[in-house]
């Protein structure tokens, strides 16, 4: 069994990861959190202790680390005895942290695709530009590297694999839908790192249609959906991480990603973009100083973690899957609903961070007990989905299925559920934070 966890980062997602690791430290062992900003790490540690999140007394320490320094990261992995590293910091750090894991033999987990600071919207499939080039290194070193195990990417990949394995004989289309029907009460803010958030939307929108990459402009294609719990939501076709693995690893002709945006967000984004304020390229000011416009905007916007105390409402994220089963057409929606206020009461976060952080810790637990310790690089859809969904159910993120038969918990919708230990665990009574 792998024990002892090093968490990289001290932002909103890392905050949730630390709390959830603490709730399972009997299994995960010593916990360490590291970033360049040690006071932020210490604040996370204090929050974990104040909330009483530790399952049992144990090590919970903060460390100073520039994770871009591979040797320093490897040294910290060795010094802490960490066998699992959860990269919950900026996605600019992914490849450096992965290098440190390969050097030390520690398992690697991240929640989003690697980003090159000098490139926006690289040529698809994005995973082939960085991560997949290192598959052989991971296999040669016997290092488990689970890529993109937040919610999207991550859980939505598991939903797609589950649909393929259990609900369909043939899948014709997967529409991944991410909506946030909550409100934080600020005039304008992003729900996660503004730099990463804006970079997603300033380039070409790539979707997988008719088995080929199809380009569009951001906010060009709109779709309204009537969703459980949150009602009618307006979304726009958007490029996103999971399309780039699902299109390669599952035989599905059409895979699209839809994200919800308000008119207000679109208006502010459009003005900032038109003025060049979302550019990642440095510009020289009249006084000779050099600034990166996107960094200035990021510095002026609220810290996403600061939104949590006032956030109200629900998120709804899932896969609408269309295909055939036993020769008959079938369509279903596999999804999760999460409550911002409930997340804050439990761990002091908003639901966007919560839905990204909980799956990463569920994956760490699966690596720790050997279920997902595959000793190679893997995207989530390459791994058995039910163990992940079972652990998430117990950790506060329940999965539901909406189809022609109604809206049901996942356990009730599974075919032959009684034959599966994991499905049986889904049926067991448990404390679930959100219905």
Secondary structure, 3 states (H helix, E strand, C coil): CCCCEEEECCCHHHHHHHHHHHHCHHHHCCEEEEECCHHHHHHHHHHHHHCCCCCCCCCEEEEECCCCCHHHHHHHHHHHCCCEEEECCCHHHHHHHHHHHHHHCCEEEECCCCCCCCCCCCCCCHHHHCHHHHHHHHHHHCCCEEECCECCCEHHHHHHHHHHHHHCCEEEEEEEEEEECCECCCCCCCCCCHHHHHHCCCCCEEEEECCEEEEECCCCCEEEEEECCCEEEEEEECCCHHHHHHHHHCCCCEEEEEEECCHHHHHHHHHHHHCCCCCCCEEECCCCCEEEHHHHHHHHCCCHHHHHHHCECEEEEEEEEEEEECCEEEEEEEEEEEEHHHHHHHHCCCHHHHHHHHHHHHHHHHHHCCCCCCCCEEEHHHCCHHHHHHHHHHHCCCCEEEECCEEEEHHHHCCCHHHCHHHHHHHCCCCCCCC
